[in-house]
């Protein structure tokens, strides 16, 4: 079973968490001034990168709080977790197991 490190509760089983989408997406300041295409891009366009990706997670069956995580999408390995509002830590490539 995969363990995820909650910044508030410590390492817990993956069944306690829910994925919340890509992290560090800022809502546009003036919603009324956006075109429908710009609004659609904000709502739906995500980077979906292969490799290290910043994501938002929620510890639903624990403290209930949201946090951010760096996860390697090719290996499903969590590299770092950090509180929302903190700067993204430098990406550390996941180590490959021979």
BALUM-780674 format. One record per residue: residue number from 1; residue in one letter; x, y, z of N, C-alpha, C in turn. Coordinates in nm, 4 decimals. Atoms other than C-alpha are relative to their C-alpha. Layout:
<atoms>
ATOM   num   residu       n.c1       n.c2       n.c3      ca.c1      ca.c2      ca.c3       c.c1       c.c2       c.c3
ATOM   NUM        a          X          Y          Z          X          Y          Z          X          Y          Z
...
</atoms>
This chain:
<atoms>
ATOM   num   residu       n.c1       n.c2       n.c3      ca.c1      ca.c2      ca.c3       c.c1       c.c2       c.c3
ATOM     1        x     0.0836    -0.1171     0.0000     0.0000     0.0000     0.0000     0.0886     0.1242     0.0000
ATOM     2        x    -0.0718    -0.1262     0.0109     0.1166     0.3504    -0.0846    -0.0258     0.0851     0.1240
ATOM     3        x     0.0131    -0.0917    -0.1133     0.1838     0.5822     0.2094     0.0221     0.1426    -0.0500
ATOM     4        x    -0.0107    -0.1414     0.0352     0.1296     0.9571     0.1674     0.0284     0.0766     0.1279
ATOM     5        x    -0.0400    -0.0795    -0.1168     0.2950     1.2019     0.4060    -0.0860     0.1253     0.0083
ATOM     6        x     0.0806    -0.1199    -0.0256     0.0318     1.4485     0.5295     0.0858     0.0962     0.0803
ATOM     7        x    -0.0823    -0.0947    -0.0761     0.2104     1.7662     0.6450    -0.0528     0.0251     0.1418
ATOM     8        x     0.0612    -0.0254    -0.1295    -0.0272     1.7784     0.9430    -0.0086    -0.1256     0.0877
ATOM     9        x     0.0245     0.1242    -0.0753    -0.0762     1.4112     1.0431     0.1111    -0.1036    -0.0128
ATOM    10        x    -0.1042     0.0997     0.0223     0.2308     1.2265     0.9136    -0.0406    -0.0993    -0.1082
ATOM    11        x     0.0218     0.1009     0.1042     0.2438     0.9183     0.6899    -0.1273    -0.0785     0.0279
ATOM    12        x     0.1261     0.0720    -0.0106    -0.0957     0.7592     0.6261    -0.0241    -0.0776    -0.1288
ATOM    13        x     0.0293     0.0770     0.1206    -0.2356     0.5004     0.3797    -0.0743     0.0837    -0.1043
ATOM    14        x     0.0582    -0.0760     0.1109    -0.3442     0.6295     0.0393    -0.1525     0.0031     0.0023
ATOM    15        x     0.1461     0.0058    -0.0043    -0.7069     0.5291     0.1068    -0.0612     0.1161     0.0776
ATOM    16        x     0.0495    -0.1125    -0.0779    -0.7378     0.8273     0.3417     0.0000     0.1313    -0.0783
ATOM    17        x    -0.0203    -0.1237     0.0752    -0.6662     1.0826     0.0657    -0.0826     0.0032    -0.1279
ATOM    18        x     0.0692    -0.0222     0.1267    -0.8451     1.2307    -0.2350     0.0809     0.1006    -0.0811
ATOM    19        x    -0.0710    -0.0887     0.0924    -0.6744     1.3905    -0.5355    -0.0855     0.1236    -0.0256
ATOM    20        x     0.0744    -0.1237     0.0182    -0.7723     1.7559    -0.5807     0.0402     0.0815    -0.1212
ATOM    21        x    -0.0369    -0.0716     0.1216    -0.6187     1.8526    -0.9153     0.1388     0.0616     0.0068
ATOM    22        x    -0.1307    -0.0637     0.0109    -0.3177     2.0516    -1.0231     0.0131     0.1130     0.1021
ATOM    23        x    -0.0248    -0.1040    -0.0999    -0.1637     2.2807    -0.7611     0.0459     0.1293    -0.0669
ATOM    24        x    -0.0509    -0.1318     0.0395    -0.0718     2.6490    -0.7915    -0.0740     0.0591    -0.1204
ATOM    25        x     0.0824    -0.0612     0.1033    -0.3583     2.7467    -1.0236    -0.0674     0.1221     0.0640
ATOM    26        x     0.0554    -0.1224    -0.0576    -0.4495     3.1101    -0.9493    -0.1254     0.0422    -0.0770
ATOM    27        x     0.1237    -0.0475     0.0613    -0.8038     3.2321    -1.0135     0.0258     0.1385    -0.0606
ATOM    28        x    -0.0173    -0.1325     0.0604    -0.8121     3.5276    -1.2552    -0.0636     0.1087     0.0872
ATOM    29        x     0.0454    -0.1083    -0.0880    -0.8581     3.8619    -1.0765    -0.1344     0.0590    -0.0431
ATOM    30        x     0.1227    -0.0635     0.0480    -1.1342     4.0095    -1.2949    -0.0795    -0.0982    -0.0850
ATOM    31        x     0.0779     0.1019     0.0713    -1.3775     3.7324    -1.3867    -0.0865     0.0589    -0.1109
ATOM    32        x     0.0920    -0.0597     0.0963    -1.6139     3.9697    -1.5714     0.0710     0.0428    -0.1282
ATOM    33        x    -0.0746    -0.0460     0.1171    -1.3383     4.0820    -1.8094     0.0525    -0.1139    -0.0861
ATOM    34        x    -0.0515     0.1143     0.0756    -1.2564     3.7294    -1.9320    -0.0936    -0.0358    -0.1146
ATOM    35        x     0.0804     0.0536     0.1107    -1.3694     3.5982    -2.2656    -0.0403    -0.1430     0.0364
ATOM    36        x     0.0366     0.1385    -0.0280    -1.5460     3.2613    -2.2675     0.1164    -0.0975    -0.0214
ATOM    37        x    -0.1161     0.0855     0.0234    -1.2282     3.1049    -2.4103     0.1010     0.0070     0.1126
ATOM    38        x    -0.0925    -0.0153    -0.1121    -1.0125     3.2462    -2.1316    -0.0544    -0.0675     0.1259
ATOM    39        x     0.0617     0.0641    -0.1159    -1.2596     3.1274    -1.8669     0.0078    -0.1520    -0.0126
ATOM    40        x    -0.0093     0.1440     0.0233    -1.2688     2.7790    -2.0216     0.1428    -0.0490     0.0201
ATOM    41        x    -0.1398     0.0388    -0.0196    -0.8874     2.7698    -2.0251     0.0338    -0.0063     0.1482
ATOM    42        x    -0.0243     0.0021    -0.1439    -0.8798     2.8575    -1.6534    -0.0651    -0.1220     0.0640
ATOM    43        x     0.0726     0.1113    -0.0617    -1.1384     2.5922    -1.5671     0.0538    -0.1373    -0.0395
ATOM    44        x    -0.0263     0.1345     0.0500    -1.0191     2.3034    -1.7830     0.1414    -0.0282    -0.0477
ATOM    45        x    -0.1336     0.0252     0.0556    -0.6680     2.3501    -1.9266     0.0996    -0.0257     0.1129
ATOM    46        x    -0.1012     0.0372    -0.0986    -0.4087     2.1709    -1.7144     0.1220    -0.0539    -0.0730
ATOM    47        x    -0.1248     0.0380     0.0671    -0.0468     2.0859    -1.7877     0.0116    -0.1505    -0.0209
ATOM    48        x    -0.0024     0.1454     0.0128    -0.0786     1.7075    -1.7246     0.1365    -0.0514    -0.0456
ATOM    49        x    -0.1359     0.0348     0.0390     0.2973     1.6664    -1.7419     0.0358    -0.1425     0.0402
ATOM    50        x    -0.0551     0.1305    -0.0345     0.4816     1.3388    -1.7384     0.1250     0.0261     0.0817
ATOM    51        x    -0.1125    -0.0228    -0.0895     0.7275     1.3264    -1.4517    -0.0476     0.0695     0.1266
ATOM    52        x     0.0320    -0.0667    -0.1263     0.7307     1.5499    -1.1435    -0.1079     0.1056    -0.0241
ATOM    53        x     0.1185    -0.0825     0.0193     0.3986     1.7300    -1.1083    -0.0482     0.0504     0.1356
ATOM    54        x     0.0537    -0.0565    -0.1246     0.2621     1.9662    -0.8377    -0.1508    -0.0225     0.0029
ATOM    55        x     0.1406     0.0366    -0.0107    -0.0780     1.8436    -0.7178    -0.0563     0.0454     0.1342
ATOM    56        x     0.0703    -0.0304    -0.1253    -0.3366     1.9325    -0.4535    -0.0676    -0.1284     0.0463
ATOM    57        x     0.0610     0.1182    -0.0601    -0.4530     1.6572    -0.2181    -0.0772     0.0409     0.1246
ATOM    58        x     0.0753    -0.0236    -0.1235    -0.7013     1.6390     0.0701     0.0023    -0.1258     0.0844
ATOM    59        x    -0.0016     0.1122    -0.0941    -0.6683     1.4186     0.3753    -0.1424    -0.0159     0.0553
ATOM    60        x     0.1429     0.0054    -0.0322    -1.0411     1.3400     0.3815    -0.0315    -0.0861     0.1215
ATOM    61        x     0.0291     0.0891    -0.1127    -1.0335     1.0547     0.6344     0.0973     0.0199     0.1157
ATOM    62        x    -0.0911    -0.0358    -0.1083    -0.7904     1.2303     0.8636    -0.0348     0.1398     0.0469
ATOM    63        x     0.0206    -0.1370    -0.0479    -0.7539     1.5992     0.9399    -0.0949     0.0799    -0.0891
ATOM    64        x     0.0913    -0.0689     0.0910    -0.9656     1.7004     0.6368     0.0608     0.1194    -0.0712
ATOM    65        x    -0.0647    -0.1183     0.0568    -0.7111     1.9609     0.5263     0.0594    -0.0281    -0.1369
ATOM    66        x    -0.0654     0.0066     0.1302    -0.5809     2.0328     0.1785     0.1485     0.0269     0.0166
ATOM    67        x    -0.1442    -0.0275     0.0045    -0.2083     2.0286     0.1012     0.0470    -0.0247    -0.1415
ATOM    68        x    -0.0597     0.0212     0.1317     0.0191     2.0262    -0.2019     0.1043    -0.1102     0.0086
ATOM    69        x    -0.0997     0.1069     0.0066     0.2453     1.7447    -0.3128     0.0710     0.0033    -0.1343
ATOM    70        x    -0.0727     0.0265     0.1241     0.5154     1.6852    -0.5707     0.0010    -0.1502    -0.0180
ATOM    71        x     0.0093     0.1428     0.0261     0.4553     1.3469    -0.7298     0.0528    -0.0287    -0.1389
ATOM    72        x    -0.0480     0.0448     0.1302     0.6340     1.1681    -1.0118    -0.1102    -0.0860    -0.0610
ATOM    73        x     0.1133     0.0704     0.0597     0.3502     1.0600    -1.2396     0.0409    -0.1277    -0.0738
ATOM    74        x    -0.0432     0.1226     0.0681     0.5619     0.7932    -1.4101     0.0199    -0.1160     0.0969
ATOM    75        x    -0.0248     0.1060    -0.0988     0.6390     0.6029    -1.0875    -0.1009     0.0023     0.1149
ATOM    76        x     0.0978    -0.0202    -0.1070     0.3551     0.7288    -0.8600     0.0673     0.0236     0.1348
ATOM    77        x    -0.0744    -0.0250    -0.1228     0.6207     0.8220    -0.6031    -0.0185     0.1451     0.0437
ATOM    78        x     0.0107    -0.1339    -0.0567     0.5571     1.1211    -0.3749     0.1390     0.0461     0.0390
ATOM    79        x    -0.1333    -0.0533    -0.0251     0.8688     1.3370    -0.3587    -0.0015     0.0929     0.1201
ATOM    80        x     0.0119    -0.0949    -0.1112     0.7514     1.6074    -0.1165    -0.1459     0.0374     0.0187
ATOM    81        x     0.1311    -0.0575    -0.0286     0.4376     1.7346     0.0544     0.0231     0.1284     0.0784
ATOM    82        x    -0.0157    -0.1295    -0.0654     0.3876     2.0890     0.1790    -0.1352     0.0686     0.0101
ATOM    83        x     0.1252    -0.0686    -0.0249     0.1167     2.3183     0.3106    -0.0345     0.0961    -0.1137
ATOM    84        x     0.0456    -0.0972     0.0989    -0.0923     2.5313     0.0759     0.0439     0.1382     0.0470
ATOM    85        x    -0.0521    -0.1323    -0.0331     0.0540     2.8806     0.0634     0.1510     0.0022     0.0082
ATOM    86        x    -0.1461     0.0077     0.0002     0.4124     2.7598     0.0912     0.0495    -0.0084    -0.1436
ATOM    87        x    -0.0602     0.0082     0.1326     0.6439     2.7877    -0.2062     0.0256    -0.1454    -0.0377
ATOM    88        x    -0.0280     0.1346     0.0495     0.6898     2.4811    -0.4218     0.1469    -0.0320     0.0244
ATOM    89        x    -0.1410     0.0362    -0.0215     1.0052     2.2978    -0.3125     0.0669    -0.0342    -0.1330
ATOM    90        x    -0.0690     0.0365     0.1243     1.2728     2.2369    -0.5743    -0.0285    -0.1452    -0.0357
ATOM    91        x     0.0277     0.1366     0.0462     1.1993     1.9310    -0.7830     0.1240    -0.0875     0.0148
ATOM    92        x    -0.1064     0.0981    -0.0144     1.4117     1.6358    -0.6891    -0.0430    -0.1210    -0.0826
ATOM    93        x     0.0427     0.1140     0.0803     1.4013     1.3648    -0.9547    -0.0109    -0.1262     0.0826
ATOM    94        x     0.0188     0.1267    -0.0684     1.2698     1.0338    -0.8295     0.1131    -0.0952    -0.0369
ATOM    95        x    -0.1058     0.0948     0.0272     1.5346     0.7659    -0.7971    -0.0580    -0.1248    -0.0656
ATOM    96        x     0.0422     0.1194     0.0719     1.4996     0.4771    -1.0384     0.0534    -0.1228     0.0712
ATOM    97        x    -0.0399     0.1253    -0.0640     1.5092     0.1312    -0.8853     0.0421    -0.0968    -0.1101
ATOM    98        x    -0.0461     0.0894     0.1087     1.7201    -0.1062    -1.0979    -0.0753    -0.1318    -0.0021
</atoms>
